[in-house]
Amino acid sequence: MACLGFAALACFPAQAKDDAGQPGPTPSKKSLATVRTAKAERSTIAADLVFTGDIQAQSQVNVAFRNNGKIAVRLVEVGDHVTADQVLAKLDPQEQRANLNNAQAALTSAEALLTQAKVNFKRQEMLLSSGYTTRPSYDDAEQQLRTTQASVESAKAALGTAQEQFSYTDLKAGVDGIVLSRSFEVGQVVQAGQTVLTMAEDGPRDAVFNVFEAVLATPPESKQVEITLQADPKVRTVGTVREISPSVDAASGTVRVKVGLKDTPAAMSLGAIVIGTGKFRPQTAIVLPWSSLYRWENGPAVWVRDPSSGKVAPRNVTIDRYSPNTIALSGGVEPGEEVVVAGIQFLRPGQTVAVAEEIAR
């Protein structure tokens, strides 16, 4: 209807004035877009902030075979608790067994040659002392002895390597812990170093939370956080913030915070949902309902109304923190300004609007 009104004015400009040539009456409020507004005022933000997260191990271990090969046996499943040196899976050892047999045969051959070289050298030594052989023959026998001795040492080293490679066909746990994930099946060919299992090492636990970046701009009053099990609020413990991610997650706009638990109740198992309550210094901010939030020039904004002209304009704002029903602003709007809190969907810069109701805040 507003568009038809503007079209009519464009087509019949003469009718916009009365007989005396004076401008006609201004449009009635009924013809204007109607919005609801609220006066921006500073409010004290609650000092306690509540976050939801989950329990994770402080140390996670990626487990991989040291050899290439085809998996022949799987001995664990996700959720199993394992101990250090426990066999988790096995490769088909056919290739490694063949290499081991070859190394053993090579050592046996080298030892036989060494025995023969020792006998020959001993004989040359006796003949030389009796004058029945030449010095070059003796030297050749001595050289042959040293060569075969070196060959035996080399064969022993090769056998040790083959035995080690054969032992690597068994995938063993390096620590005590719980299997978190498995990424292989029996018959699958894997590469050396390819992660096939992820384990949560026994020991300290973390409560991990994803927190909006703006919340961390204000230093907490204490690094201690109270942790409560969501399924049973009676189960609770305390922890200390031990790590804050230096980067912001591009998808969610949050920062990962890890809280090390002082004591971990048995009910707070891995993956359990927990609620963390942190104490922050009380501060003031302009609090507005979610319905006032708009996006303008690739950033958060609100619509501000000029009371004298009735015109609205978008204003980029800085959001300090989010709550279930409200947003707290740290910049962009001054106390006393009139902010549109309902009816922002079809507004445009410079548009004159009517206020349906003033909300006292």
C-alpha positions in Angstrom: 0.0 0.0 0.0 2.9 2.4 0.8 4.3 1.8 -2.7 0.9 2.6 -4.3 0.8 5.8 -2.3 4.2 6.9 -3.5 3.3 6.1 -7.1 0.1 8.3 -6.8 2.2 11.2 -5.5 4.6 10.8 -8.4 1.9 10.8 -11.0 -0.1 13.7 -9.7 2.3 16.2 -8.2 -0.1 19.1 -8.5 -2.4 17.4 -6.0 0.3 17.4 -3.4 -0.5 21.1 -2.8 -3.6 22.9 -1.7 -5.2 25.8 -3.6 -2.9 28.3 -1.9 0.2 26.4 -3.2 1.2 25.2 0.3 2.4 21.6 1.0 -0.4 19.2 1.8 -0.8 17.5 5.2 1.9 15.0 6.3 1.0 11.3 6.0 -0.9 10.0 9.0 0.7 7.6 11.4 -1.6 4.9 10.2 0.2 5.0 6.8 3.7 4.6 8.3 5.4 1.4 9.2 4.8 0.6 12.8 7.6 -0.5 15.2 8.2 -1.0 18.8 11.1 0.7 20.5 13.0 0.7 23.8 15.2 3.3 25.4 18.8 2.1 25.7 19.9 2.1 29.3 22.9 0.6 31.1 22.2 -2.4 33.3 24.4 -4.5 35.5 25.3 -7.9 34.0 25.2 -10.9 36.2 28.6 -11.8 37.5 28.1 -15.5 37.1 28.2 -17.0 33.6 27.0 -20.6 32.8 28.4 -22.7 30.0 27.7 -26.2 28.8 30.5 -28.6 27.8 31.7 -32.1 28.1 34.3 -34.2 29.8 37.4 -35.1 27.8 40.8 -36.6 28.6 43.7 -34.2 29.0 45.9 -36.5 26.9 44.7 -38.4 23.8 47.0 -40.8 22.0 46.8 -41.7 18.3 47.8 -45.4 17.8 49.3 -46.6 14.5 51.1 -49.6 13.1 54.9 -49.2 12.4 54.7 -51.4 9.3 52.6 -51.5 6.2 50.3 -54.5 5.9 46.9 -56.0 5.9 45.0 -56.2 9.2 44.3 -59.8 10.2 42.9 -59.5 13.7 41.0 -56.8 15.7 41.0 -57.4 19.5 39.4 -54.2 20.9 36.3 -52.1 20.3 35.4 -48.5 21.1 34.9 -48.0 24.8 37.2 -50.8 25.9 39.7 -50.1 28.6 43.2 -51.4 27.8 46.5 -51.5 29.6 50.0 -50.7 28.4 51.5 -53.4 26.1 48.1 -55.0 25.5 47.8 -56.2 21.9 45.0 -54.3 20.2 45.2 -55.6 16.6 47.5 -57.7 14.4 48.8 -57.5 10.8 49.1 -60.5 8.5 52.8 -61.3 9.3 53.5 -63.3 6.1 56.0 -60.8 4.7 57.7 -60.1 8.0 58.0 -63.9 8.7 59.6 -64.5 5.4 62.1 -61.7 6.1 62.8 -63.2 9.5 63.4 -66.6 8.0 65.8 -65.1 5.4 67.7 -63.3 8.1 68.0 -66.4 10.2 69.3 -68.3 7.2 71.8 -65.6 6.4 73.1 -65.7 9.9 73.5 -69.5 9.8 75.4 -69.2 6.6 77.7 -66.5 7.9 78.4 -68.5 11.1 79.4 -71.5 8.9 81.8 -69.4 6.9 83.2 -68.0 10.1 83.9 -71.5 11.4 85.6 -72.5 8.2 87.7 -69.3 8.3 88.7 -69.9 11.9 90.0 -73.4 11.0 91.8 -72.2 7.9 93.5 -69.4 9.9 94.5 -71.7 12.7 96.1 -74.0 10.1 98.0 -71.2 8.4 99.2 -70.0 11.8 100.6 -73.4 12.6 102.2 -73.8 9.1 103.8 -70.4 9.3 105.4 -71.1 12.6 106.8 -74.3 11.1 107.9 -72.6 7.9 105.6 -74.6 5.7 103.6 -71.6 4.3 104.2 -68.2 3.1 103.4 -64.9 4.8 100.9 -63.8 2.1 99.0 -67.0 2.6 98.8 -66.4 6.3 97.7 -62.8 5.7 94.9 -63.9 3.3 93.6 -66.4 5.9 93.6 -63.6 8.6 91.8 -61.2 6.3 89.2 -63.9 5.5 88.7 -64.5 9.2 88.0 -60.8 9.8 85.7 -60.5 6.9 83.6 -63.5 8.0 83.5 -62.1 11.5 82.1 -58.8 10.2 79.6 -60.8 8.1 78.3 -62.6 11.2 77.9 -59.3 13.0 76.0 -57.8 10.1 73.8 -60.9 9.8 73.0 -60.6 13.6 72.0 -57.0 13.1 69.8 -57.9 10.2 68.2 -60.7 12.2 67.5 -58.2 15.0 65.9 -55.8 12.6 63.8 -58.6 11.1 62.7 -59.7 14.6 61.8 -56.2 15.5 59.8 -55.7 12.3 58.0 -59.0 13.0 57.1 -57.8 16.5 55.6 -54.7 15.0 52.9 -56.8 13.3 51.3 -56.7 16.8 49.7 -53.3 17.6 50.2 -52.7 21.3 48.9 -50.0 23.6 51.5 -47.6 24.8 49.5 -46.4 27.8 46.6 -47.4 30.0 43.4 -45.8 28.6 40.0 -46.1 26.9 39.6 -46.6 23.2 37.7 -43.5 21.9 37.6 -44.3 18.1 38.5 -46.9 15.6 39.2 -46.3 11.9 40.0 -49.7 10.5 38.4 -53.1 9.7 39.8 -56.6 9.4 41.3 -57.1 5.9 42.0 -53.4 5.4 45.5 -52.4 4.2 47.1 -49.7 6.2 50.3 -47.7 6.0 52.9 -47.3 8.6 52.0 -44.3 10.8 48.4 -44.2 9.7 46.2 -43.6 12.8 43.9 -46.6 13.4 42.8 -46.0 17.0 42.5 -43.0 19.3 42.8 -43.6 23.0 42.1 -41.4 26.0 44.9 -41.9 28.5 44.0 -42.6 32.1 44.6 -39.7 34.3 43.4 -36.1 34.7 40.3 -35.0 32.9 39.1 -31.7 31.4 35.8 -30.0 31.2 35.8 -28.5 27.7 33.6 -25.5 26.8 33.1 -23.4 23.6 32.8 -19.8 24.7 32.0 -16.7 22.7 35.1 -14.6 22.2 33.5 -11.4 23.7 33.1 -13.2 27.0 36.8 -13.7 27.3 37.5 -10.0 26.7 36.6 -9.4 30.4 39.1 -11.2 32.8 37.3 -13.6 35.2 37.3 -12.8 38.8 38.7 -16.3 39.5 40.2 -19.1 37.4 38.2 -21.6 39.4 35.1 -23.0 37.7 32.4 -25.0 39.4 31.5 -28.1 37.4 28.1 -29.8 37.7 26.9 -33.0 36.0 23.9 -32.1 33.9 22.2 -35.5 34.4 22.7 -35.3 38.2 23.3 -31.8 39.6 24.3 -33.4 42.9 27.5 -34.6 41.3 29.8 -31.7 41.2 33.5 -30.7 41.4 35.7 -27.7 40.8 38.4 -27.1 38.2 40.9 -24.5 37.0 41.1 -22.9 33.6 44.3 -24.4 32.2 44.1 -23.7 28.5 42.4 -21.1 26.2 42.6 -21.6 22.5 44.5 -18.8 20.8 42.2 -18.9 17.7 38.5 -18.5 17.1 36.5 -21.3 15.4 35.5 -19.8 12.1 32.2 -21.7 11.9 30.9 -21.0 15.4 32.8 -17.9 16.4 33.7 -19.5 19.7 36.9 -20.1 21.6 37.7 -23.5 23.2 38.4 -23.3 26.9 39.7 -26.3 28.9 39.2 -26.5 32.6 41.3 -29.1 34.4 39.3 -30.9 37.1 40.8 -31.2 40.6 38.9 -34.4 41.2 36.9 -36.4 38.7 33.8 -38.1 40.1 33.1 -41.5 38.7 29.8 -40.3 37.2 31.7 -37.7 35.1 32.9 -40.2 32.5 34.3 -39.3 29.1 31.7 -37.5 27.0 29.4 -36.7 30.0 27.6 -33.3 29.6 28.6 -30.9 32.3 27.6 -27.3 33.3 30.4 -24.9 34.2 29.7 -21.8 36.3 32.4 -19.1 36.2 32.6 -15.9 38.3 33.2 -12.7 36.4 33.5 -9.2 37.7 30.1 -7.4 37.6 29.9 -4.8 34.8 27.4 -2.6 33.1 26.2 -2.8 29.5 23.3 -1.9 27.3 21.0 -4.9 27.3 18.5 -5.4 24.4 16.2 -8.2 23.4 17.3 -10.6 20.6 14.6 -9.2 18.4 16.6 -6.0 18.0 19.6 -7.7 16.4 20.2 -7.0 12.7 23.0 -7.6 10.3 24.5 -4.6 8.5 27.7 -4.3 6.5 28.8 -7.8 7.5 28.5 -7.1 11.2 25.9 -7.1 14.0 23.7 -4.0 14.2 20.5 -2.4 15.6 18.1 0.1 14.2 18.2 3.5 16.0 15.2 5.9 15.7 15.5 9.7 15.9 12.6 10.8 18.1 12.5 14.3 16.5 12.1 13.1 12.9 10.9 9.6 13.4 13.5 8.3 11.0 15.5 5.1 11.5 19.0 4.2 10.7 21.1 1.0 11.1 24.0 1.2 13.6 26.8 -1.3 13.9 27.3 -2.5 17.5 29.8 -4.5 19.5 28.3 -7.4 21.4 29.8 -8.1 24.8 27.9 -11.3 25.4 24.8 -13.3 24.5 22.1 -14.6 26.8 19.1 -16.9 26.0 16.8 -13.9 25.4 19.0 -10.8 25.4 22.2 -9.4 24.0 24.6 -7.1 26.0 26.3 -4.3 24.0 29.6 -2.8 24.8 29.6 -0.2 22.1 27.6 1.3 19.2 24.6 2.6 21.2 24.5 5.3 23.8 22.2 5.4 26.9 19.0 7.3 26.1 18.9 6.4 22.4 15.7 4.8 21.0 16.3 1.3 19.6 13.8 -0.6 17.5 13.1 -3.9 19.2 10.2 -5.2 17.0 9.4 -4.7 13.3 12.9 -4.5 11.9 12.4 -6.9 9.0 11.4 -4.4 6.3 13.1 -1.2 7.5 15.3 0.8 5.3 17.8 3.6 6.2 16.0 7.0 6.5 12.6 5.5 6.7 10.0 7.3 8.9 8.3 5.0 11.2 5.5 5.2 13.8 6.0 3.8 17.3 3.3 1.5 18.5 4.3 1.4 22.1 7.1 2.9 24.1 8.7 0.3 26.3 10.1 1.7 29.6 13.3 0.0 30.6 
